[in-house]
Amino acid sequence: MRTDFDHIKVDRASSKARRFVFVLLENFTLLCFASAVESLRIANRMSGQTLYDWTLIGEGGETVTCSAGTEFNVDDDLIDVSRDDTVLLCGGIDVQAATTKRIVNWLRREARRGPTMGGLCTAGYSLAKAGLLDGKRATIHWENQDSFSEEFDEVELTKSVFVLDGNRITTAGGTASIDLMLKLIAEDHGEDLANAVADQLIYSSIRTDQDTQRLSIPTRIGVRHPKLSAVIQQMELNIEEPISPSLLAKDVGMSTRQLERLFRRYLNRSPKRYYMELRLQKARNLLMQTDMSVINVALACGFASPSHFSKCYRAQYNTTPYRERGAQAARLSV
């Protein structure tokens, strides 16, 4: 391990530290924020210079509570930023509620000054709500992808760990903040410093913007069977207009009966049941994270009949879509 006196020589030292303005949204995810700020702290330590400094701000200028329940004292309210600042919003659960009208107006005003602006974890939603991702490539935590794509069709949503598009940055959350910061540190001061920071973090697999955020299908389901993986991938890509089991089987060179046996053997359910669970999971995400009507949610998930949708939803989640929506609204109002 390096010592405080074994500093890394940086490629492009600057007399002026790059300032990050972290905007903590209510219920932000602690991991995405801590991963980002710790990377900057370690870069300063490993270089022996103040290459980066940062300030924490939040609506109201007093305290913001993370999703784990810990309160953070922020340095200031929603301040004016400069063109040279890098503004990073930190999001988490219930980002729609945390993206207040004041936050949106502040984002629009400050964006006109020309700083780099980014959203960590779910805060890409906040940038999109302010119109700052229109025509841009972006990413967001996989759990929020369905609702995001339904609400912001002018944004080119990807499944990448992080995305840099001009002066807009988005990440998928969690440790993706480390990957982003290592990328920025390498651009600012060279690969040696970025690698030294990664070593200090015991971070041995640095991801790029070409890496996707979710585990591969074989890893996720715990089964390495190429035909099974191919069928599940087709299911995930065709939620709104489900494909029949016979066509799915034909696409991978199997009979319907063989496909049925394959799913029973490895996943202990039929292809039809597995497909239904995927569709209902997307429906639940849309109900919890968007203002789409229940009928439109049903259509987006391949249900032609609202009554059939409600029946299937109740069987899976022991509640109706309407009650789910009402319970979510009640939680947000507390």
Secondary structure, 3 states (H helix, E strand, C coil): CCCCCCCCCCCCCCCCCEEEEEEECCCECHHHHHHHHHHHHHHHHHHCCCCEEEEEECCCCCEEEECCCCEEECCECCCCCCCCCEEEEECECCHHHHCCHHHHHHHHHHHCCCCEEEEEHHHHHHHHHCCCCCCCEECCCHHHHHHHHHHCCCCEECCECEEEECCEEEECCCCHHHHHHHHHHHHHHCHHHHHHHHHHCCCCCCCCCCCECCCCHHHHHCCCCHHHHHHHHHHHHCCCCCCCHHHHHHHCCCCHHHHHHHHHHHHCCCHHHHHHHHHHHHHHHHHHHCCCCHHHHHHHCCCCCHHHHHHHHHHHHCCCHHHHHHHHHHHHHC
